[in-house]
Amino acid sequence: MTITARGLRTRPAACLAAAVLSLVVLSACGRAAPPSPGPVTPSAATSAEPPAEETPAVVPTRAPSPTSLPSPTPGPRIFTIGLVTMPGTLDPANALDRSALIIARHLYAGLTTFAPGSTWPMPALAETWDLSPDGLTWTFRLRRGAVFSDGSPVTAEAVRLNFERWLSAAPPGHYTFWRAVFGGFVGEQDATGEPLALLAEVTVADELTVALTLHRPDATLPNSLALPSFGIVNPRVFAAGSPAALDQTSAGAGPYVLAEAGQPDLVRLVRNVHYWGAAADPGWAAGPDELVFKVIPDDTQRLLALRTGEIEAMAEVNPADYATVSAPDSGTRLEFDPALNVLYLGINQAHAPWDQLECRQALAHALDRERYVRDYFPGDAQLATAMQPPTVWGFAPPHEDYVFDPALAREQWQTCLEAGIAPPASVTLYVPPIPRSYLPDPAGLGGAIRADLAALSLTVEIASPDWQTTWLADVHSGRADLFLLGWTGVNGDPDAFLCPLFCGREGAFNADADGNPIPPDADLAEVLRAARTTGDRQQREVLYAQAHKLIRANLPAVPLAHRQTAWAFRAEVHGYTPSPIESLFTGLVLP
């Protein structure tokens, strides 16, 4: 399989005021004022010398010719974004919070990136890549002419040193995304002695060719390497042994470079004059010259800053403010990024009667899912028809969904009981005790599900113990009959949604007689394993279509909703491409 390069698109960001809500300060730190006009230059008519001799006759009066002014040099195009928190670090390998990941994405480029508005992996610093027949070696060919922000070339050796840094966790750091995606670090082993780390070796074939050899096949790698945490850093910086240096200097090959990060509430980026993607990215060339990220923790103050023009975009809009932002006379507008999550009702097949398909089908038809989305979300969710969001590639919705049909539910439940299944005295439904990003009203939704299941004469006991100490442990070890839970596929690959849930890695959906986790459906698990190990993207899409069909038929879980995230913009700002996986501001059109 060979992936070829395509044009890269990006979008712009902004600059921002230093004080909170003073209109005086707003005028000082919004757009840069144009320079004062230069000296007036007389026109040709008024500057011409008079003739040598003039007759004393009366000369008609002429209006003076208008003076011409030189065109003022335009000031930098500055775009200012209001964030909730300061980034914990600007080192992409150790970035965790949303602010850090957004900023790092504008400073650093990885081997791959995401196609605008989707989760498709596409070329970035790597122009092409291919996979060996055994599925263990990925070979990346780097883009000729790509350089870091200091002008030094991006080479295969620089890429190798980045992977060696991540694999060895040196200089010391959390490297949380590395562990989540690549399993572990050098020298770590599981109980059987197998290496935890997915990566076995990094080799350099020539100046622009680097190969990654894995311990086990993983077709999700191009998606994973597009995450901002795997942005390639100039080794000259981290080789000094202090990742903290990345909080004060730029060392990437992204569209912007760090210009200011010393203030407690502001990070300023300026255009990277060495950006390798400029020729293929007209949006970047016409977009903001500077991106300014200003921290305004309070929701009300952040919205007021947007409405008064102190900032031009804001993250994490409070749902209570959706109507205010969207009002026709507000001067602002609301943009929703597509969802990268799924909320579902999990069914534990290790507990009777949920090992019977007819009983699970009755359950699914008893749920009024459209009402759940309407009544228990603040207008930012959509009905889920599959166990991954529609904007994640590999999405294949079923031709028929489990529609709300209480009469059919009762009929199927009766069929289940007539097969000799004893009705349970009660059913334990685990409901999170606290709101989650994918579930803003857990108690309300749990109560609605309990009421709907009463149509099957089921007594539902809701359990909401402490989230950290008890709830998660109980659910993952299989103590629940039913449970409300959500999942986010971090790298945007369908495998990240489906295999963690249905390949048998936890006991929430099924377990053997000894309580050990097993897949809720053997055929589904086999399809998902095949999809994870083949490098043929078209074949993977075929396999994921099969997987969604099996999930619909065998019903290990009922998908409920996908919740979106909201951004607010000044109405005059255009060009933002909503994306399920990253927020980019490099191609914005400013007034």
N, C-alpha and C positions, 0 to 999 in steps of 0.2 A: 504494500500500500504506500503510495506517495502522495503527500499533500503539497499543493503548489500555492504560491503566494497570491494574495488578492489585495486590492487597495485597502488601506487601513483608514478608518474614520475615527475621529475623536471629537471632543467638544470642550468649550472654555469655562473658566471660573472667574473669581472676582477680587476686588479690594474693598477696604471697609473702614468705618469710622472708629476713632479711638475712644470717645466717650459714649455714654449709653444713649440718651435720647434727646440731646440738645440740638436744635435746628442749626445753631451757629456751627457746632462741630460737624453736623451733617454736611453743610456747605463746604467745609474745609477738607473733609476726607471722603467725599463721594467721588465724582468724576474729577479728574485733574483739569483745571481751568486752562484754556488756550493761552499762549504767551501774549503779552501786550503787542499791539501792532508796531511794526517798524516805522522809521521816519517816513513822512509823507514825501512821495516823489512827484514832482510836477509833471503834468502831461506834456506831450510834444508841442501842443499848441501854445501853452503858456510859457514854455521855456525857450521858444525860438527867439533869436535876436531880431530886433526891429530892423526895417530896411534902412539903408544909408540915408535916404532923404525922404521926407514926408511932406506932402502938400498940406497947406493949412485948411483944406476943405474939411467940412464936418464929416467925421467918420462914424458910421452907425455903431451903436453900442452892441457889444456881444456879451452873452452870458459867459462867465468864466468856465473853462472846461473842468469837469469833475476830476478830482484827484484820484489816483488809483492806489490801492493798498496791496501790499504783497499778501499772498495767501498765508494765513497763520499756520504754523506747524502744528498738526493735531497732537494732542496729548495722548498718553498711553490709554488703550482700552482696558479698563479695570472692571473686574467682576467680583462682587463680594458675596460670600456665602456665610450664613449664620449656622454655626454648629452648637451642639449642646455641651460638649466637653472638649477640653484640649486633648490632643493625641498623647497617649502614654509614651510613645516613642515614634520616631520617624525611621527607625531601622525596619525595613519591610519584613525581615525574617522573624522579628519578634513583635510585630504589630498585631494587636488583638482587638482594640476597640474600633468602633465604626469610623470615628474621626481619623484615626491613624491609617486605616485601610484606604479611605477615600483619598487622603493626601498622598500616600505612598503610590497609589495608582497613577498619579500625575507626575511623579518624580522618577519612577522606575519602569522599565519594560522587561518583560519576561521572554522566554523562548517562543511562547504562544500568547495569544490574546483571545478575546471573545468577539465574535461578529456583533456589530451594533444591534442592540435590542434583543439579543438571543443568547443562548448558551453554547452555540457552535464554536469549537476551537478553530482558530485561523492563525496564519503566520504572523510573527512579530520579529524578534531578533533572529529566530530561525526561519529561513525562507522555505525550506522543505524538510520533511522527515519521513522515515519509513521504519518498518518493523520487521525483524527477522522471522523466518518461517516458524521457529519454535516459540515465538511470542515473548522472548526474553531480552532482546536487545533493540533499543530504539536509537536510531542514528539521526542526528540533527545537523543540517548544513546551514551555517550562519549566513546572514545577510552581509554581502560585501559592502564596505563603506560605513557600516554602523559604528558609531563612536560613543564613548561616555561624554558626560557634560564638560569634562576638561579637554576633550578633543582626542584622547587616547583611544585606540581601536578596541572594539569588543571582539575578543578572540576566543577560540576554543579553550585555550588554557585558562582564561578568565572565567569562563563558564564552569570548567572543571573545578577550579578553586572555590567557587560558590557552592557547588554540590558537596565538596569535601567539608566545607564549613558547616553546612546543614547536617550532614551525616554524623559529624563528630561533635556537634554542638559546641564549637569553639570559634571565637571567644564565647565564654559562658553566656547563656541566655535561656529563655523558656522554650523557644522554637515550637510553639504549640501547634501551629498548622503543619509543620513538618511531621510531628508525631501523629497527628490526626490523619494525614494523607499517606505518609510513607511508613507508618507503623512503629518506628523506633530508631534508635541510634546504634552506631557501630558497637559491637560487643554484646548487645542485649539479645537474650534468647527467651523463647517460651518454655513451657514445662517439658516439652519433648526435645529441647535442644536446638530447635530451628531458629534462625535469626528473625528477630522482630522486624528489622528494617527491610523494606521492599527493595531498596537499592543495594546491589552487591558491589558494583565497580563503575568508575567513570574513566574513560580512556579518550585520548586525543589522537585522531588520525592525521590531521594536518591543521593548519592555522585556522580553518573555518569549519572543521568537522569534529563533532564530539559525540561519543556513544555512551549510552546509559545501559548497563547490564543489570537485570533484575533477578532476584531470587525466585520469583514466581510471576507468571504472566499477569499483566494489568493493562487492559485496553483503555482505561480511563486517564492515562498519563497526560495526553495533550490537554484535556480539560483541567487537570490539577495544576499543570505548569502555567496556566493562564491566570491563576490567582495572584493578587498583589504580593502575597507573602513570598513568592518565588521570583520576584523581580531581581534581575542580575545587577549586583553591586560591584563597582570598581574595586578589585582586590587590594589596591593600594591603601584603601581606607580601613577595611576590617582586618587586614594583615597586621596593622599596628597594635591590635589586641584590645581595642576599645570601641565596641559598637556604639557607645554614647556619642562618638564623633559624628555619627550620622544624624544626630539631632541638630547639628550646627553647620553642616556642609552637605552639598549635593554630591552624589557619587553614582548616579544612575544614567540611563540612556532614554529617559522619558521625555515628554514634550515640554516639561518645565523644570526649572532648577530652584533650589531654595534660596530666597533672598533675605528673609527675616524670620526668625523664630525665637528671639530673646524675650519678647513681651509675654506677659502671663495670659493674654487672651487673644493672640493674633499670630497667624502664620501666613507669610506672603511668599508667593512663587512668581517668577518671571519667566518669560519665554526662553527656551533652550535654543540658542543660536546654532548649536551643533546637532539638532534633532534629526535623526536619520529618516523619520517618517514624513518630513515636511513636503517633499516633492509629491508624494502620493496622497497627501491629506490637505486638500484646499480648505477644508473647514478649519483646520488648525491655523493655517496661514492667515485667515480672515477673522479668527476668533480673538479672544482676549489676550492682551499683552501681559496682563498680570491677573493672577488669581489670589484673592485674599480670603482667608478663612478666619472668621471672627467668632469667638466663643461668647454666646449669650445663653446661659443655662436656663433662665426662666422663660417658659412658653409665652407668657403674655408680653414680656419685654422683647422677645425675639420677633413676635408677630408685629409689634408696634414699630420695631426697627425696619421691618420689611415694608410696612404701609407708608412710612415716612421717607423711604428711599435710602436709609442708612445702609441697608443691605439689599441685595437683589434676588436672593434665594435663601430658603431656610429648610433645614432638615427636621425630621421628626415632628411634623405638624400634629398638634393635639387634635384628636377627632372632634372635640367640642368646638373647634375653630373651623371645621371644614366649610360650613355654611358662610361664615364671615369671609374666608379667603375667596370663595366662589361667587360672592355677591356681584351683580353686574357693575355696581359703582365703586367697587373696592380698589380698583387699580392693581389687583393681584389675581392669580389663578392657581388652581390646584392641579398637580400632575401626580398620577399614581404609577409607581413602578410595578410591573407584573410580579406576581407572587413567586417566591422560591420556597414554598412550604406547603404542607398538607396537614390538615386536622382530620383525624379519623377516629372511628370507634373500633377499637381492637377487640377481637373475639378469641378467647382462650379455648382451643379445641381439646386441650387436655382435661377440661371440665365438662361433664355431661350437663345438659343435652347438646352442648355446642359442638360436639364431635359429629353431629348429624346435619347434613347439608340442608334438609328441609327446615330444620329449626333455625339455622342461620338465615335462610331465605325469608322466613316469616319475620324474623327480627328486622331485616333490611327494609321490607315493605311496610313495617309499622312505624318507621321513622319519617317525620315530616321535615326533611332536610332543607327544603326551600324556606320554610318558616324559620328554621334555625338561623340561616344566613340573614334573613330579613330582620329578625327580632333580637338577635344576640351579637350582632356586629354593627359598628357605627357607619355602615355604608361603604366599607372598604374591603369587602370580601365577595367571592363568587362561589357558586355551588361547585363542589368537586365531583367530577365524574370518573376520576381515575386516581391512583395513588401517587401521581406526580402532577405538577402544574402543566397547563397547556403550552407554556412558552419554553419548557425544557424539551430539547430535541428527544425524539423517541416516544413522544406522547402519542397514544393511540386510544382514543375514547371508545368504549363499547358501543355497538350499534343499538343496544337496548340497555337502559339504566334501571336501577331499582327505584321505581317511582313509589310515592306515598300512596298506599292502597290498603286501608285497614281491613276491608272485607277479605281481600286476597291474603293478607297476613294471617288473619284468623283461620282461613281455610288451610293454609300451609302448616300452621301450628297444629291444627287438629290432625292433619295427615302425619305429622311427626309423632304425635302422641299415640296415634293408632298403630304405629309401628312398634309399640311396646316401650316407648321412652317414658320414664316417670317424670312428671313435671317437677321442677325444683321448688322446694319450699320458699326459697328466696334467691335472688340474684344479686351479687355484689358488684356494683359499678364504682370503679375508682375514678374520682373527679379531682383534678388538681386543686389544692387548697388556695392557690394564688393565681392571679391572671398571668397568662403567658403571651408572648408576642403573637402567637397564632390563635389564642383563645382569650379574648378580653373579659368574658363573663362566664367563668367556669361553673359557678353555682347555678346561674340561670339556665345554662344549657343542660347541665346535669338534671335539673328539675324537669325540664321539658322532655328529656328522653325518658325519665321515669314515668311521666304522665302518659307518653305515647305507648310505652310497653304495658301499661295497665290494660290496653285493649286485648292483650294476649293473656290476661289474668295473671300477669307476673308481678310479684312483689319485689321491688327493687330497693336494695339497701345501698345508700351512697356512702362511700368511704373517702375521706379527705384528710388523711394523717399528714404529718409534717413532710414537706416536699423533699428536703435533702436527706433526712435521716431514715424515713420510713416509706414514703410514697413510691419513690423510684425503685427502691430495693424490692418492695413487694411486687410491683408490676413486672419488673424485668426478670424476677425469679418465678413468675407464674402464679402468684397468689390471687390475682383478680379473675373474676369471671368475664367481665367486660371492663374496658378502660378508655377514657378520653385522653388522647395524646397527639402530639404533633411532631413533624419531622421536617428538617431543612436539608436539602441536598447541597452541601457546601460548594462543591466544584461544578455544579450544573450538569453533571453527567447523570443519565437515568439510573445507572448502577448505584449512585450515591443515595437514591431514594429507595430502590427496591431490594437490593441485596442485604443491606443491614437489617431490614425488617423480615424478609422472607427466605433467607438462605439458611436459617437455623442457628443464628449466632446468639439468640437469647430465648428465654423460656416464656416470654409474654404471650406468644401465639400458640405454642405447643411444647410438649415435653414428653420424654419417654417414661416408663414405669418408675425409673429412679429419679425423675425430676430433671434429667439432663436436657438441654435445649435441642430440639429437632425441628426441621422445617414444617410449617403447617401444611405444605403440599410438596411431595417429592418431585413431581413433574415440573412444577414452577421453579423449584430450587435448581434443578438441572438446567433449565433454559437460562436462568440468570447466571449460572456459573459459565455456561458457554458464551454468553454475551460479554462477560467480563474478560474472557481470554482470547477472543478473536479480534484482530486488528482491522478487519474489513468493516468500515462504517456502515455500508449498506446492509451487510449481513447482521450487524448489531441492531439496526432499526427493525429488521424483520423479526429478530428474536424478541425485542422488547414489545412488538405488537402481539406476539404470542403470549408473552408474560402478562400483559394487561388483559388479554382474553381469558387466561387461566385464573387471574385474580377475580375477575367478574364472575366466572363460572363457579369457583370453589369458595369464594367469599371468606378469606381469613380476616378481613377487615372491611368496614364500610367507610369510604371516603366521604367527608362532610363538607369541607370548605378550604379555600385557598385565600389567605389574607394578604393584601397588598400594603406597601409602604407609600407614604405621601411626601411630596415635596411641594413647597409653595414658591412661586416666582412672581416678580414684577410682571405686569401684563405686557409690557413692551419688550420683554426678553423672549427670544424665540430660538429654536434650534436644538432644544434638549431632546434626546432620544431616550425614552423610558426603557430601562433594562432590568431584567430580573436579578442580575448578579453583580452589577457595578454601576456607580454613578460617575459619569464623565462630564466635564464642563469645558472641553477644549474646542468645541465647534459651535458655540452659542453665537447668535446674531444679536449684537447689542445696538441700542438706538443711537 
